[in-house]
Amino acid sequence: MKFRTEIGTLKGGFNISHDDRIVLLGSCFADNVGERLRQDGFNVVYNPLGPLFNPASIFSVLKRGRKEFSPDEFINFNGVWHALSFANRYQDSDPVRLADTLNSEYIALCDAIENATVLIITFGTNKVYELASDNSIAGNCHKLPAAFFHERFLPVEEILALANGLSFGPKTIFTLSPVRYPGDGLPQGFLSKATLRVAIDQLCAAVGADYFPSYEIVNDDLRDYRFYNPDLRHVSDMAVTYIYEHFSDTYFSKDTIARAEICHKQFLRSAHRQIIK
């Protein structure tokens, strides 16, 4: 008798090896997978400027290219300037200093994207916060007053339109984050994930990208709140490990898996942690 539906064997459209240069962009779930890849010895860059949760903010980075940010793109509130495209840490009382800090790290990200052989994009939500002043979409609200923004949900057609003009390499993977966003109610949360899933399916068909079913693994294979953290939003380490095992089986050859195991043991030794066989 079976008590759950397992995801089964997955087949990727390509292999990933330690010779690849991997970039992950998207929700905080991309950080989870990116850190596992780092520990397994892969050349990986993941969300160096902080998580980006919605497709508009992710595609904005890919479209902007190497154009540096200028102080007039920042928002001032109570004497502090904010770069709302990225994480909350990008704020400063001096807008020129903020631009210098942001651009040095942003150009490093551009270098990583340009040199990447594998791009992994993780959508978290289709909810966006638009600045009331100019309707631009914030990647992070920096905890500014709600009056600064109005919120809406991107439809499938707009998500696809935002991807127009982007060039995706032959090793591109889209994923849907299993992280839950219950703040707007469960019905809207399900609708958000469904909208993103339809958009991803059409994007993959249009550009020849892979889809890796992180969302389905958690919600239909594991299917239990014990695989979430106490906040009931973020998946647990155990769930991330299970997802990553499927990811490895899908995209790594036997030789790559063997090398990853060696690298992980080296990582544990360097972290002064006991290796349990």
N, C-alpha and C positions, 0 to 999 in steps of 0.2 A: 504494500500500500504506500502510495506517495502522498506526502503532506505539503509539497510545494512544487511549483513549476520552475525548474532550473533553466537558465538561459541557454545552456548547451554549448556546443563548439561554434565559435565564430571564425569567420575567414576574412582577413584583411585584404585590401587591394594591393598591398605592397608590404615589404619588410622594413623594419627600423633596426639599425645597428649602431654600435659605438662610433662608427665613422660619421654618422649623421650629426648635423647641428640643429637642435630642436628648440623651437620657440613656442611657448604656450601663452595665450592671451584669453582673458575672460574672467569669469566669476572666481570666488575664492576656492572653488573645487579644482580649478586649474593649478592653484598652489599646492593642493594635496598631491595631485599626480606628478607635478613638476618636481616636488621634493623627493618623491620616491625614485624618479628617474635620476636625480642628482646623486642620491645615495647609492644607486646602482652603477655609477660611473659614467653616465651619459653626459655629453656636452649639451647643457640645457640652460635656457633662460626662461623664467616664468614670472610674469606680472611684476617687472622690476619697479614700475611706477604705481603699483597698487592694483587691486582687482578692478575690472570693468564688467559691469553686470548686464548691460543691455547691448543689443546688436549695433545701435547707432554709435555708441561711444567706441566700440571695438573697431568698427569699420572706419570711423573718423581718424583713428591712429593710422590705419593702413593706407588711407587716402591722402593724409597730410604729407606723408613722406618726410623729407629732411627739413622742412620749413620750421625754423626756430620760433619759439613763442616770444612775443614782445609784451612789455608791461601794460599796453593798452588792451590786452586780452584778459586781464585779470579783473576781479571784482573787489571793491573796497567796502569793508564793513567795520565800523568803529576803529578806523586807523590801521586795520590789518588787510593786506591784499591776499586774495585767494585765487589759485589756479584750479578752477572747478573741473577741468578735464581729467584730473588725476586725484590721487589719494589725499586725505585730510592733512598729511604732513606738508603739502606744498602750499604753505602760507607764510607770510613774512610782513613785517612792518615796512620793509624797503622793497618796492616792486622791481627795481633793477637787480637787486641781489637775488630775489625770488626767480627772476628770469634766468640769471646765470646758473643758479642751482638746478632749476628744472631742465634747462637746455643741455647741460652737461650730461645729465642722466637720460634725457630723451634721445639725444643723438646716439648714445651708446645703444639704446633700444633699437633705433633705426638701423644701426650697423648689424645688430643681431638678426633683425628681420630680413635685411638684404642678403645676408649670408646664410640664412636658414635653408636647410634641405627638407625639414619637416615643420609644418605649421599646424598647431592644434588650437582650435577656437572653441571655447565653451560659453554658450549662452546661459544666463541665469534667469532673467526676467525680460518681458517686453514692456515693462513699465518704465517710463522716462520722466524726468523732471526738467521742464523747460524754464529757462529764465524768463520772468515776466517782462523784462526790459527789451529782449530781442528774440525770444523764442529759441535761442540756442540750447542744446541739450547738455546738461551737466553729467559728467562721468561720476562725480561725487559731490554731494550737497554741502560737505564741510560743516554740517550742523548749523547752517545759516537759517534765519527765520523762514517759516513756511511762506510768508508773503513774498519772498523772492522768487517763488516758483509756482507753476501750475503743472499738474501731472496728467498724463494720459497713457494709453496703451497702444503700442505700435501694431498695426494690422499686418498680415502676411505680405500684402502687396507693397507696403512701405519698406519692410525689411528687405525684400528682394530688390527694390529700387535703390536702397542705400548701398547695395553690393555692386551696382552697375559700375563698370569701369575698373573694378579691381581685378588683379591677375593673381590667381592661386596656382601654386606649384603642383607638381604631380604627386607630392606626398602631403596632402592636406586632409586633416581630420576635423570634423565638427562633432561636438558632443553637447548634450543637454544636461545641465547640472541637476543632480538630485536634491540640491539644497532647496528647502521649502521656504515660501514667502507667504505666511498665513496672515499677514497684517491687513490685507484687503479682503479677508474672508476666504474660506476654502473654495467656494465656486469660482471666484476670480483667480485664485491660485491655479486651479486645474485648467481654466481657460487660457491663462498665460502660458503654461507649459505646453498645452496643445497647440497654441498658435506658433510657438517657437519650433515645435516638432514638425509641423507642416512646412514652415519656412525652411528649416534645415533640409528636409527631404527634397524640396524643390531646388535649393542651392546645390546640394550634392549632385543632383541630376544635371544641373546646368553647367557645373564646372568640373565634374568628374572627381569630386572629393569623396572620402569615406565618411560613414557615420559610425561612431562607436557608442553602443547603447548603455552608457552609465546610468541614465535615468531609469531605464527598464530593468536593469540589474537590481537596483535598490527597490523599486516599486512593485516588481512582479516576481522576481526571483527571491530576494531576501524578504521583502514584504512584512516587515515587523518593526515597530518603533524601537525595539532594543538595539537596532542598528543605527540609531540616531543618538546624538549627544543629548544631555538633559534639556537643552533649549528646544528640542524637537524640531530644529531647523537644519542643523548641520549634521552630516553623516559622521558616524564614529570612525575611529582608527581601524576597527575591525572591518567595517564596510569598505573603507578605502583600500585596505589590503586585499579584500576579495575582488574588488573592481580591478585593481592593478594586476592581480594574478590573471584575470581574463584578458586584460590589455596585453600583458606579456605573451600569453599563449596565442593571441591574435596577430601580433606584429613582430615578435622576436623569433629568430631561428633557434634551433637547439644550441648552436655555438654561442649565440648572443645571450641566451638565458644562462648558460654556464659561466660566461664572462661576467654577467651581471651579478651572479651569486658570489663570485670571487671579490668583485668590487664592493659588494655590500658588506662582506665580512671585513674587508679592509676599512670600510667606513666605521663599522662598529668598534674595531680595535682603536681607530684614531679618536673615537669618541669615548674611549675607556669604558665601554660597555661589555659585559660578559656575553659571549656567544653561546646560545643554547641550541644544541643540535636536536 
